[in-house]
Amino acid sequence: MTSPAPVLAALAFVLFGATNGSQSQPKPKPKPRHAKAHARSTKPIKLSHAPGSRAEAYAALSPSACLAQLTERGISFVREPGTRGVQIPVRVTGKVGGVLYRTDFPDRERSKVPWEVFDCRLLLSLDDFGEVLRAHSIAEVRIFSCWRPPAKSWPSSEWGKRHEGALAVDVRELRKDDGEALNILDQFHGRLGAALCGEGAVPPSPDSPEAKELHEIACAAADSHLFNSVLTPNYNPPHRNHFHLELTPDVDWFMVR
């Protein structure tokens, strides 16, 4: 008969060895901040339809027609080479609709960061949206990003949507002529899953003047039919600190949350 001592020793070695080995394994790296940016909230978003909208017209423009419109409107820009997924890549060098769009990067770096590259067609929507922003004395819009470069394996002939196509911009703060800033993270005061505009809309809580103004601007963006998607902190936690304004080619639907 085998002595129990060696058996117990072997069993202890296996158990403790397995435990120690599993503890030594590296932890998985966290995903990027925007990896779940389009995860939906629990409530479905009702789509509306507006055939013949400005968003539909702008999204259908050819590169030459879109660039010609930028020039006609007096928007200062430069073409941007080497932008995977972006059909009409440009970088603005001045205001759009009377409003400056920029990241927080220092001026000396802004001409090189990818996040300030726009598809020309989105700029036309933003140019028209300037009428809404200027009515609220907005002079500057601080953004997290427009273009987010896709993987290097992205096919050169494939155009992206949303941020991969530079057709969406994430707005984090609106700055007025007098220096007042409307910060979406701190002042929007929304409620996750709540309707933002129209019938059944839930007012901000607390209902401060700044929150009310941010809600009005977001609903004006939706009502203008310049953007197919207007997503706010009401949509899901990843959007708690910005407005997502997106132009989507080949559709006639619109959504806001």
Summary of the structure (lengths in Angstrom):
residues: 257
radius of gyration: 23.9
end to end distance: 73.5
largest distance: 96.5
contacts: 741
relative contact order: 0.16
helix: 32%
strand: 18%
